[in-house]
Amino acid sequence: MTGTYQISPDLNFSLQDSGNITYLRAVNKEWQFIDDAPSFVLRYSSSDPRQPLGGIAIQTALTERNHCEVLKVCLGSRKLGFDILAPLGVAFISQNNFAAFCTQPRIYNL
């Protein structure tokens, strides 16, 4: 598997495995936050960004506000392919950065 990805201006992937090319693009431009978990919906797309997006490939959400180290990841299919591994890795790296931030002790001035 080979490919490329961009995190800005929007999250997108171009992944090739066994001659098949898969394009994934985030629905929203904002997905990575300093003070919040990564939140994105990646949909299948074409190489032309003007074309409409296809079905959901992967989606993330922080579902337990008191447990910032937990990230919920939903896949659009029960079939796990290589095209999901790269976006999953990017989500985990971003989640790790957020968890390191949110688990630090805070001192508040009143």
Chimera marker file (.cmm) of the C-alpha trace (Angstrom):
<marker_set name="trace">
<marker id="1" x="0.000" y="0.000" z="0.000" r="1" g="1" b="0" radius="0.5"/>
<marker id="2" x="1.235" y="3.459" z="-0.892" r="1" g="1" b="0" radius="0.5"/>
<marker id="3" x="-0.371" y="6.839" z="-0.857" r="1" g="1" b="0" radius="0.5"/>
<marker id="4" x="-0.427" y="10.420" z="0.210" r="1" g="1" b="0" radius="0.5"/>
<marker id="5" x="-2.540" y="12.522" z="2.509" r="1" g="1" b="0" radius="0.5"/>
<marker id="6" x="-3.070" y="16.174" z="3.350" r="1" g="1" b="0" radius="0.5"/>
<marker id="7" x="-4.292" y="17.582" z="6.635" r="1" g="1" b="0" radius="0.5"/>
<marker id="8" x="-4.840" y="21.102" z="5.335" r="1" g="1" b="0" radius="0.5"/>
<marker id="9" x="-6.868" y="22.819" z="3.883" r="1" g="1" b="0" radius="0.5"/>
<marker id="10" x="-8.999" y="19.708" z="4.313" r="1" g="1" b="0" radius="0.5"/>
<marker id="11" x="-8.204" y="16.144" z="5.306" r="1" g="1" b="0" radius="0.5"/>
<marker id="12" x="-7.907" y="13.907" z="2.265" r="1" g="1" b="0" radius="0.5"/>
<marker id="13" x="-6.200" y="10.691" z="1.236" r="1" g="1" b="0" radius="0.5"/>
<marker id="14" x="-5.115" y="9.107" z="-2.023" r="1" g="1" b="0" radius="0.5"/>
<marker id="15" x="-4.259" y="5.451" z="-1.360" r="1" g="1" b="0" radius="0.5"/>
<marker id="16" x="-3.168" y="2.741" z="-3.775" r="1" g="1" b="0" radius="0.5"/>
<marker id="17" x="-3.209" y="-0.982" z="-3.084" r="1" g="1" b="0" radius="0.5"/>
<marker id="18" x="-2.769" y="-3.710" z="-5.717" r="1" g="1" b="0" radius="0.5"/>
<marker id="19" x="-3.427" y="-1.230" z="-8.512" r="1" g="1" b="0" radius="0.5"/>
<marker id="20" x="-6.668" y="0.071" z="-6.983" r="1" g="1" b="0" radius="0.5"/>
<marker id="21" x="-6.724" y="3.745" z="-6.020" r="1" g="1" b="0" radius="0.5"/>
<marker id="22" x="-9.008" y="4.928" z="-3.232" r="1" g="1" b="0" radius="0.5"/>
<marker id="23" x="-9.719" y="8.608" z="-2.632" r="1" g="1" b="0" radius="0.5"/>
<marker id="24" x="-11.096" y="9.773" z="0.719" r="1" g="1" b="0" radius="0.5"/>
<marker id="25" x="-12.067" y="13.321" z="1.613" r="1" g="1" b="0" radius="0.5"/>
<marker id="26" x="-13.355" y="14.915" z="4.802" r="1" g="1" b="0" radius="0.5"/>
<marker id="27" x="-16.817" y="16.422" z="4.753" r="1" g="1" b="0" radius="0.5"/>
<marker id="28" x="-15.746" y="19.460" z="6.824" r="1" g="1" b="0" radius="0.5"/>
<marker id="29" x="-12.512" y="21.425" z="6.631" r="1" g="1" b="0" radius="0.5"/>
<marker id="30" x="-12.137" y="21.696" z="10.415" r="1" g="1" b="0" radius="0.5"/>
<marker id="31" x="-11.307" y="18.356" z="11.979" r="1" g="1" b="0" radius="0.5"/>
<marker id="32" x="-8.237" y="18.848" z="14.174" r="1" g="1" b="0" radius="0.5"/>
<marker id="33" x="-8.404" y="20.977" z="17.317" r="1" g="1" b="0" radius="0.5"/>
<marker id="34" x="-5.932" y="21.887" z="20.062" r="1" g="1" b="0" radius="0.5"/>
<marker id="35" x="-8.511" y="21.642" z="22.824" r="1" g="1" b="0" radius="0.5"/>
<marker id="36" x="-10.772" y="18.917" z="21.465" r="1" g="1" b="0" radius="0.5"/>
<marker id="37" x="-10.596" y="15.447" z="19.967" r="1" g="1" b="0" radius="0.5"/>
<marker id="38" x="-10.227" y="14.942" z="16.225" r="1" g="1" b="0" radius="0.5"/>
<marker id="39" x="-13.648" y="14.916" z="14.661" r="1" g="1" b="0" radius="0.5"/>
<marker id="40" x="-14.144" y="14.021" z="11.036" r="1" g="1" b="0" radius="0.5"/>
<marker id="41" x="-16.244" y="12.128" z="8.564" r="1" g="1" b="0" radius="0.5"/>
<marker id="42" x="-14.252" y="10.751" z="5.636" r="1" g="1" b="0" radius="0.5"/>
<marker id="43" x="-16.208" y="9.827" z="2.548" r="1" g="1" b="0" radius="0.5"/>
<marker id="44" x="-15.147" y="8.059" z="-0.596" r="1" g="1" b="0" radius="0.5"/>
<marker id="45" x="-14.482" y="10.505" z="-3.399" r="1" g="1" b="0" radius="0.5"/>
<marker id="46" x="-12.900" y="10.781" z="-6.830" r="1" g="1" b="0" radius="0.5"/>
<marker id="47" x="-9.685" y="12.467" z="-7.905" r="1" g="1" b="0" radius="0.5"/>
<marker id="48" x="-11.811" y="15.478" z="-8.920" r="1" g="1" b="0" radius="0.5"/>
<marker id="49" x="-12.719" y="17.430" z="-5.747" r="1" g="1" b="0" radius="0.5"/>
<marker id="50" x="-15.688" y="19.012" z="-7.561" r="1" g="1" b="0" radius="0.5"/>
<marker id="51" x="-17.445" y="15.652" z="-7.779" r="1" g="1" b="0" radius="0.5"/>
<marker id="52" x="-19.957" y="14.738" z="-5.044" r="1" g="1" b="0" radius="0.5"/>
<marker id="53" x="-18.778" y="12.591" z="-2.156" r="1" g="1" b="0" radius="0.5"/>
<marker id="54" x="-19.707" y="8.931" z="-1.842" r="1" g="1" b="0" radius="0.5"/>
<marker id="55" x="-20.429" y="6.732" z="1.179" r="1" g="1" b="0" radius="0.5"/>
<marker id="56" x="-18.850" y="7.083" z="4.605" r="1" g="1" b="0" radius="0.5"/>
<marker id="57" x="-15.513" y="5.305" z="5.005" r="1" g="1" b="0" radius="0.5"/>
<marker id="58" x="-14.647" y="6.291" z="8.588" r="1" g="1" b="0" radius="0.5"/>
<marker id="59" x="-16.033" y="8.661" z="11.212" r="1" g="1" b="0" radius="0.5"/>
<marker id="60" x="-14.708" y="9.760" z="14.610" r="1" g="1" b="0" radius="0.5"/>
<marker id="61" x="-16.352" y="11.287" z="17.671" r="1" g="1" b="0" radius="0.5"/>
<marker id="62" x="-15.573" y="12.008" z="21.302" r="1" g="1" b="0" radius="0.5"/>
<marker id="63" x="-18.509" y="10.453" z="23.125" r="1" g="1" b="0" radius="0.5"/>
<marker id="64" x="-17.386" y="10.642" z="26.764" r="1" g="1" b="0" radius="0.5"/>
<marker id="65" x="-16.505" y="14.217" z="27.708" r="1" g="1" b="0" radius="0.5"/>
<marker id="66" x="-15.039" y="13.089" z="31.066" r="1" g="1" b="0" radius="0.5"/>
<marker id="67" x="-12.779" y="10.560" z="29.337" r="1" g="1" b="0" radius="0.5"/>
<marker id="68" x="-10.880" y="12.593" z="26.774" r="1" g="1" b="0" radius="0.5"/>
<marker id="69" x="-8.522" y="9.702" z="26.113" r="1" g="1" b="0" radius="0.5"/>
<marker id="70" x="-11.351" y="7.691" z="24.503" r="1" g="1" b="0" radius="0.5"/>
<marker id="71" x="-12.162" y="8.222" z="20.837" r="1" g="1" b="0" radius="0.5"/>
<marker id="72" x="-15.060" y="6.484" z="19.122" r="1" g="1" b="0" radius="0.5"/>
<marker id="73" x="-14.304" y="5.354" z="15.572" r="1" g="1" b="0" radius="0.5"/>
<marker id="74" x="-17.044" y="4.067" z="13.282" r="1" g="1" b="0" radius="0.5"/>
<marker id="75" x="-16.409" y="2.384" z="9.950" r="1" g="1" b="0" radius="0.5"/>
<marker id="76" x="-18.778" y="2.631" z="7.015" r="1" g="1" b="0" radius="0.5"/>
<marker id="77" x="-18.438" y="-1.080" z="6.285" r="1" g="1" b="0" radius="0.5"/>
<marker id="78" x="-17.804" y="-4.316" z="8.148" r="1" g="1" b="0" radius="0.5"/>
<marker id="79" x="-15.046" y="-5.035" z="5.642" r="1" g="1" b="0" radius="0.5"/>
<marker id="80" x="-11.791" y="-3.572" z="6.914" r="1" g="1" b="0" radius="0.5"/>
<marker id="81" x="-9.514" y="-2.715" z="4.006" r="1" g="1" b="0" radius="0.5"/>
<marker id="82" x="-6.072" y="-1.189" z="3.720" r="1" g="1" b="0" radius="0.5"/>
<marker id="83" x="-7.712" y="2.102" z="2.762" r="1" g="1" b="0" radius="0.5"/>
<marker id="84" x="-8.895" y="2.515" z="6.362" r="1" g="1" b="0" radius="0.5"/>
<marker id="85" x="-5.506" y="1.968" z="8.039" r="1" g="1" b="0" radius="0.5"/>
<marker id="86" x="-3.928" y="5.287" z="7.020" r="1" g="1" b="0" radius="0.5"/>
<marker id="87" x="-6.884" y="7.448" z="8.138" r="1" g="1" b="0" radius="0.5"/>
<marker id="88" x="-7.065" y="5.427" z="11.357" r="1" g="1" b="0" radius="0.5"/>
<marker id="89" x="-3.382" y="6.150" z="12.011" r="1" g="1" b="0" radius="0.5"/>
<marker id="90" x="-3.884" y="9.884" z="11.440" r="1" g="1" b="0" radius="0.5"/>
<marker id="91" x="-6.877" y="9.845" z="13.821" r="1" g="1" b="0" radius="0.5"/>
<marker id="92" x="-4.873" y="8.037" z="16.506" r="1" g="1" b="0" radius="0.5"/>
<marker id="93" x="-1.935" y="10.464" z="16.239" r="1" g="1" b="0" radius="0.5"/>
<marker id="94" x="-4.285" y="13.440" z="16.543" r="1" g="1" b="0" radius="0.5"/>
<marker id="95" x="-6.153" y="11.780" z="19.419" r="1" g="1" b="0" radius="0.5"/>
<marker id="96" x="-2.868" y="11.112" z="21.212" r="1" g="1" b="0" radius="0.5"/>
<marker id="97" x="-1.949" y="14.802" z="20.939" r="1" g="1" b="0" radius="0.5"/>
<marker id="98" x="-5.325" y="15.842" z="22.332" r="1" g="1" b="0" radius="0.5"/>
<marker id="99" x="-5.216" y="13.277" z="25.158" r="1" g="1" b="0" radius="0.5"/>
<marker id="100" x="-1.759" y="14.526" z="26.174" r="1" g="1" b="0" radius="0.5"/>
<marker id="101" x="-3.198" y="18.063" z="26.309" r="1" g="1" b="0" radius="0.5"/>
<marker id="102" x="-6.411" y="17.257" z="28.163" r="1" g="1" b="0" radius="0.5"/>
<marker id="103" x="-4.871" y="15.017" z="30.817" r="1" g="1" b="0" radius="0.5"/>
<marker id="104" x="-2.381" y="17.681" z="31.940" r="1" g="1" b="0" radius="0.5"/>
<marker id="105" x="-3.130" y="19.210" z="35.357" r="1" g="1" b="0" radius="0.5"/>
<marker id="106" x="-4.573" y="22.708" z="35.107" r="1" g="1" b="0" radius="0.5"/>
<marker id="107" x="-4.158" y="25.623" z="37.490" r="1" g="1" b="0" radius="0.5"/>
<marker id="108" x="-7.053" y="28.054" z="37.402" r="1" g="1" b="0" radius="0.5"/>
<marker id="109" x="-6.950" y="31.600" z="38.744" r="1" g="1" b="0" radius="0.5"/>
<marker id="110" x="-10.135" y="32.827" z="40.348" r="1" g="1" b="0" radius="0.5"/>
<link id1="1" id2="2" r="1" g="1" b="0" radius="0.2"/>
<link id1="2" id2="3" r="1" g="1" b="0" radius="0.2"/>
<link id1="3" id2="4" r="1" g="1" b="0" radius="0.2"/>
<link id1="4" id2="5" r="1" g="1" b="0" radius="0.2"/>
<link id1="5" id2="6" r="1" g="1" b="0" radius="0.2"/>
<link id1="6" id2="7" r="1" g="1" b="0" radius="0.2"/>
<link id1="7" id2="8" r="1" g="1" b="0" radius="0.2"/>
<link id1="8" id2="9" r="1" g="1" b="0" radius="0.2"/>
<link id1="9" id2="10" r="1" g="1" b="0" radius="0.2"/>
<link id1="10" id2="11" r="1" g="1" b="0" radius="0.2"/>
<link id1="11" id2="12" r="1" g="1" b="0" radius="0.2"/>
<link id1="12" id2="13" r="1" g="1" b="0" radius="0.2"/>
<link id1="13" id2="14" r="1" g="1" b="0" radius="0.2"/>
<link id1="14" id2="15" r="1" g="1" b="0" radius="0.2"/>
<link id1="15" id2="16" r="1" g="1" b="0" radius="0.2"/>
<link id1="16" id2="17" r="1" g="1" b="0" radius="0.2"/>
<link id1="17" id2="18" r="1" g="1" b="0" radius="0.2"/>
<link id1="18" id2="19" r="1" g="1" b="0" radius="0.2"/>
<link id1="19" id2="20" r="1" g="1" b="0" radius="0.2"/>
<link id1="20" id2="21" r="1" g="1" b="0" radius="0.2"/>
<link id1="21" id2="22" r="1" g="1" b="0" radius="0.2"/>
<link id1="22" id2="23" r="1" g="1" b="0" radius="0.2"/>
<link id1="23" id2="24" r="1" g="1" b="0" radius="0.2"/>
<link id1="24" id2="25" r="1" g="1" b="0" radius="0.2"/>
<link id1="25" id2="26" r="1" g="1" b="0" radius="0.2"/>
<link id1="26" id2="27" r="1" g="1" b="0" radius="0.2"/>
<link id1="27" id2="28" r="1" g="1" b="0" radius="0.2"/>
<link id1="28" id2="29" r="1" g="1" b="0" radius="0.2"/>
<link id1="29" id2="30" r="1" g="1" b="0" radius="0.2"/>
<link id1="30" id2="31" r="1" g="1" b="0" radius="0.2"/>
<link id1="31" id2="32" r="1" g="1" b="0" radius="0.2"/>
<link id1="32" id2="33" r="1" g="1" b="0" radius="0.2"/>
<link id1="33" id2="34" r="1" g="1" b="0" radius="0.2"/>
<link id1="34" id2="35" r="1" g="1" b="0" radius="0.2"/>
<link id1="35" id2="36" r="1" g="1" b="0" radius="0.2"/>
<link id1="36" id2="37" r="1" g="1" b="0" radius="0.2"/>
<link id1="37" id2="38" r="1" g="1" b="0" radius="0.2"/>
<link id1="38" id2="39" r="1" g="1" b="0" radius="0.2"/>
<link id1="39" id2="40" r="1" g="1" b="0" radius="0.2"/>
<link id1="40" id2="41" r="1" g="1" b="0" radius="0.2"/>
<link id1="41" id2="42" r="1" g="1" b="0" radius="0.2"/>
<link id1="42" id2="43" r="1" g="1" b="0" radius="0.2"/>
<link id1="43" id2="44" r="1" g="1" b="0" radius="0.2"/>
<link id1="44" id2="45" r="1" g="1" b="0" radius="0.2"/>
<link id1="45" id2="46" r="1" g="1" b="0" radius="0.2"/>
<link id1="46" id2="47" r="1" g="1" b="0" radius="0.2"/>
<link id1="47" id2="48" r="1" g="1" b="0" radius="0.2"/>
<link id1="48" id2="49" r="1" g="1" b="0" radius="0.2"/>
<link id1="49" id2="50" r="1" g="1" b="0" radius="0.2"/>
<link id1="50" id2="51" r="1" g="1" b="0" radius="0.2"/>
<link id1="51" id2="52" r="1" g="1" b="0" radius="0.2"/>
<link id1="52" id2="53" r="1" g="1" b="0" radius="0.2"/>
<link id1="53" id2="54" r="1" g="1" b="0" radius="0.2"/>
<link id1="54" id2="55" r="1" g="1" b="0" radius="0.2"/>
<link id1="55" id2="56" r="1" g="1" b="0" radius="0.2"/>
<link id1="56" id2="57" r="1" g="1" b="0" radius="0.2"/>
<link id1="57" id2="58" r="1" g="1" b="0" radius="0.2"/>
<link id1="58" id2="59" r="1" g="1" b="0" radius="0.2"/>
<link id1="59" id2="60" r="1" g="1" b="0" radius="0.2"/>
<link id1="60" id2="61" r="1" g="1" b="0" radius="0.2"/>
<link id1="61" id2="62" r="1" g="1" b="0" radius="0.2"/>
<link id1="62" id2="63" r="1" g="1" b="0" radius="0.2"/>
<link id1="63" id2="64" r="1" g="1" b="0" radius="0.2"/>
<link id1="64" id2="65" r="1" g="1" b="0" radius="0.2"/>
<link id1="65" id2="66" r="1" g="1" b="0" radius="0.2"/>
<link id1="66" id2="67" r="1" g="1" b="0" radius="0.2"/>
<link id1="67" id2="68" r="1" g="1" b="0" radius="0.2"/>
<link id1="68" id2="69" r="1" g="1" b="0" radius="0.2"/>
<link id1="69" id2="70" r="1" g="1" b="0" radius="0.2"/>
<link id1="70" id2="71" r="1" g="1" b="0" radius="0.2"/>
<link id1="71" id2="72" r="1" g="1" b="0" radius="0.2"/>
<link id1="72" id2="73" r="1" g="1" b="0" radius="0.2"/>
<link id1="73" id2="74" r="1" g="1" b="0" radius="0.2"/>
<link id1="74" id2="75" r="1" g="1" b="0" radius="0.2"/>
<link id1="75" id2="76" r="1" g="1" b="0" radius="0.2"/>
<link id1="76" id2="77" r="1" g="1" b="0" radius="0.2"/>
<link id1="77" id2="78" r="1" g="1" b="0" radius="0.2"/>
<link id1="78" id2="79" r="1" g="1" b="0" radius="0.2"/>
<link id1="79" id2="80" r="1" g="1" b="0" radius="0.2"/>
<link id1="80" id2="81" r="1" g="1" b="0" radius="0.2"/>
<link id1="81" id2="82" r="1" g="1" b="0" radius="0.2"/>
<link id1="82" id2="83" r="1" g="1" b="0" radius="0.2"/>
<link id1="83" id2="84" r="1" g="1" b="0" radius="0.2"/>
<link id1="84" id2="85" r="1" g="1" b="0" radius="0.2"/>
<link id1="85" id2="86" r="1" g="1" b="0" radius="0.2"/>
<link id1="86" id2="87" r="1" g="1" b="0" radius="0.2"/>
<link id1="87" id2="88" r="1" g="1" b="0" radius="0.2"/>
<link id1="88" id2="89" r="1" g="1" b="0" radius="0.2"/>
<link id1="89" id2="90" r="1" g="1" b="0" radius="0.2"/>
<link id1="90" id2="91" r="1" g="1" b="0" radius="0.2"/>
<link id1="91" id2="92" r="1" g="1" b="0" radius="0.2"/>
<link id1="92" id2="93" r="1" g="1" b="0" radius="0.2"/>
<link id1="93" id2="94" r="1" g="1" b="0" radius="0.2"/>
<link id1="94" id2="95" r="1" g="1" b="0" radius="0.2"/>
<link id1="95" id2="96" r="1" g="1" b="0" radius="0.2"/>
<link id1="96" id2="97" r="1" g="1" b="0" radius="0.2"/>
<link id1="97" id2="98" r="1" g="1" b="0" radius="0.2"/>
<link id1="98" id2="99" r="1" g="1" b="0" radius="0.2"/>
<link id1="99" id2="100" r="1" g="1" b="0" radius="0.2"/>
<link id1="100" id2="101" r="1" g="1" b="0" radius="0.2"/>
<link id1="101" id2="102" r="1" g="1" b="0" radius="0.2"/>
<link id1="102" id2="103" r="1" g="1" b="0" radius="0.2"/>
<link id1="103" id2="104" r="1" g="1" b="0" radius="0.2"/>
<link id1="104" id2="105" r="1" g="1" b="0" radius="0.2"/>
<link id1="105" id2="106" r="1" g="1" b="0" radius="0.2"/>
<link id1="106" id2="107" r="1" g="1" b="0" radius="0.2"/>
<link id1="107" id2="108" r="1" g="1" b="0" radius="0.2"/>
<link id1="108" id2="109" r="1" g="1" b="0" radius="0.2"/>
<link id1="109" id2="110" r="1" g="1" b="0" radius="0.2"/>
</marker_set>
